[in-house]
Amino acid sequence: MRVALHSEIKPGSIEGYRASHAVVPDELMAAFDRVGIRSWTIFRSGHRLFHDVICDDWDAAIAALDVDPANARWQEDIGRFVELYRDSDGEEGFSPLELVWDLDAQKRGG
């Protein structure tokens, strides 16, 4: 499955956020493999970040990461730079964004 997330960087934190993502810790990459996260790409527009995640099951992956020590260490570190996450309505929340249109799905007739 594919989900999109929207987060925002704290003012003045873009360079630190970039530097932290230059090489994500191997233990976090291994945790992603264990929980079925296959790809995670982040795009930036100003202080806004858009995450494109491909995974087996988003809810199961997040539940497993919530208790994973490698993820806890990463969240503590990266949290210095992240202001908040927003949901589909633009409110604060960690829910995936609403899928509005998908070219491939339309081509497949779905």
N, C-alpha and C positions, 0 to 999 in steps of 0.2 A: 504494500500500500504506500501511497505518497501523501504526505501532509506538509502544510506550510505553516510557519510560525512567524510572528512579528514581535520584535523586541526593540528597545531603545537604549542607546548608549548614554551614560552620564556625561554631562557637559565636560569637555576637555579630556575625555578618555579614549578618543578614537585611536590614537597611536598605541596606547597601552593594550587596548583590545586587539589591535592588529598583531602586536608583538606576541601576545599570549597565544594567538592562533598560528604563528609561524610554524610551530611544531607542537601539536597537541600531545600530551603524555601518552606513552605506549600503553600504560595501564588503563587509560580511558578508552583507547582504541580497542583493547581486548574486551573491555566491558561492553562496548557497543556490539562487538561480534557475538558475545554470549547472549545478549538480549535481542538480537535480530535486527539491529540497525545496520543497514547495508551501505547507506550513503547519507551524507549531511553536507549541504552546500550553503554558504551564507553570502548574501548580497547586501551591500550597504547603499543607502541614499541619505546623505546628510547624517543625522544621528539615528536614523532608523535602519534596522537590520531585518532582512527577510531570509528565513531559513527554509530550505527545501530538503525534506527528509524522506528517504525511502527505507521502509522497514517492514518486517513481517506483520507486526501487530503493535500499533502505537501505544495503546493503553497498557498492554502487557510489558512493553519495553520500558515505559516510564515508571510503572509500578516496581519493576526489578531495579531500575537505576535509583529509585528513591531510597533503597536500602544498601546500595553498593558503595563501599568505602572509597573506591577510586573516583566515582562521580561526586561524592561528598567533598573530597579534596579539591576537585576541579571547580565545583560550584562556589566553594569558599574563595578560591583564587579569582575566578572570572567575575564573581559577584562584585568585585571592586569597581568594575567598569559598566555593569549592566544596570540601567535605571529601573526597567520593568518590562514585562511581556504584556501584549495586548491580544484580546480575543477578536472574533469577527465583528463585533459591534464597536470595537475601538476602546472597550473598557479594559481595565487591568485584569489579566487572567492568562493562564498558560494553555488554553484550548487551541487546537489547530484552527487556522483560518477557514472560512467557508470557501469551498470550491465553486466557482461561478461558471467556468467553461473549460473544456479540455479538448483540444484539437484532435488528439489521438482517439479519444472516446467517440467523438462525433464521426470520425472516419470509420470507426468500427461499427457505427450504427447504434451506439449506446449512449 
